Amino acid sequence: MINPANNAPQNTEQKPTCPDCASELDVPLDVEKGEILSCPGCGLELEVKNNPVGGGGLDLQELTLEGEDWGE
């Protein structure tokens, strides 16, 4: 006899974590390159640099906004 409680799919894939505070990030399945995610723990904004098919190996980088220099 099969125990139904043991038939649940096992998710061994780790969630991406914030590089600043190590909080787990909830990333939508349909996230696309260039989208901005916010860390729920510290508020750090992260840009999706690469999202390979299948979701494994999501590449996140801290968002940096570069302003105009105007020669100063």
N, C-alpha and C positions, 0 to 999 in steps of 0.2 A: 504494500500500500504506500502511496506517495503522500507525503505530508505537504499540504498546500502552502503552508507558511514558508517552506524551503524553496518554493518554486518562483519566488520573487526574483527578478533580474538583479544581479549584483552590479553596482556601479563602482568599478575600481578606478575610474578616471578621477584624478584630483582636480579640484576647482582651482582656478588661478588665484594667487594671493597678491595683496598689495605689497609693493617693494618697500614701502615706508613703515607700515605698522603690522604687516603679515596677516591682516584680516582676509577671510575668504571673500571673493567677489562673486556675486550672482550675475553671470553673463547670459543674456538672452541667446537662444539657439540661432536666431537669425542676425546676429551682430555682424556688421560689415567693416571692412578696412576703412579707417578714417573716423569711425564713430568715437565719441568721448564717453567714458564711463567714470563714475564717481565712486570712490571708496566709501562704504558705509561707516567705517571705523574712524577715519581721520579726515575724510573729505578731499583727499588728493584726487586730482583729475588725471585720468590715464587715457591715452589714445591707442586705439587698436591699430597696430602696424601690420599684422598678418593674421589671417584666420584660415588655416588650412582646412580643406574639406574633411568633415568628420569631427571637427572641433578640437582635435588633439594638438597641442603645441601652440596655443594662442599666444601671440607676441604682443605684449603691452609695454608702452613707454610713457614716462611721466610727461604730461603736456607742458610744453614751454611756449609761451607767447612772446614773440619777438616784436618789439615796437620799432618805430621809425627812429633813425639816428639823427636825421636832419643836420648832419655835419657838426654836431656839438661835441 
